[in-house]
Amino acid sequence: MAQPKYEGYCECTPTKLVREKFGDMNVYVQNAKSLLTKATGFIGNYDFTLNPYRGCQYGCSYCYAAAFSPNAQMRQDWGKWVIFK
């Protein structure tokens, strides 16, 4: 499966386009592979988790989730983009 290219974060034709822009926040849309994810680790007492988006609107400097950004530029711009599934 091809890696999604997000408008403003690639020099090619993007496969996923910005749907909305709020101030300096970019909002993207991505088709979800599934709605629910099997729960593991410290939340293993639950059956499933639901995470309807990637990214963040706050961009806290101590947040570990920025490391899971789609590319280095998006990691640097943490807090300025959200990808809804």
SULJOMO-V714331 format. One record per backbone hydrogen bond with DSSP energy under -1.0 kcal/mol. NH is the residue of the N-H (numbers start at 0). CO is the residue of the C=O. E is the energy in kcal/mol with one decimal. If there is no record, write none. Layout:
# SULJOMO-V714331
{{NH/CO/E} {NH/CO/E}}
This chain:
# SULJOMO-V714331
{{6/15/-1.3} {8/5/-2.7} {15/4/-2.0} {18/26/-2.2} {19/26/-1.2} {21/24/-2.2} {24/21/-2.6} {25/79/-2.6} {26/19/-2.0} {27/81/-2.8} {29/83/-2.5} {36/48/-2.2} {38/46/-2.0} {42/39/-1.4} {43/40/-1.9} {45/42/-2.0} {48/36/-2.6} {53/82/-2.4} {55/80/-1.6} {62/59/-1.3} {66/63/-1.5} {67/64/-1.9} {68/65/-1.5} {74/70/-1.9} {75/71/-2.0} {76/72/-1.7} {77/74/-1.1} {79/76/-2.0} {81/25/-2.0} {82/53/-3.0} {83/27/-2.5} {84/51/-2.9}}
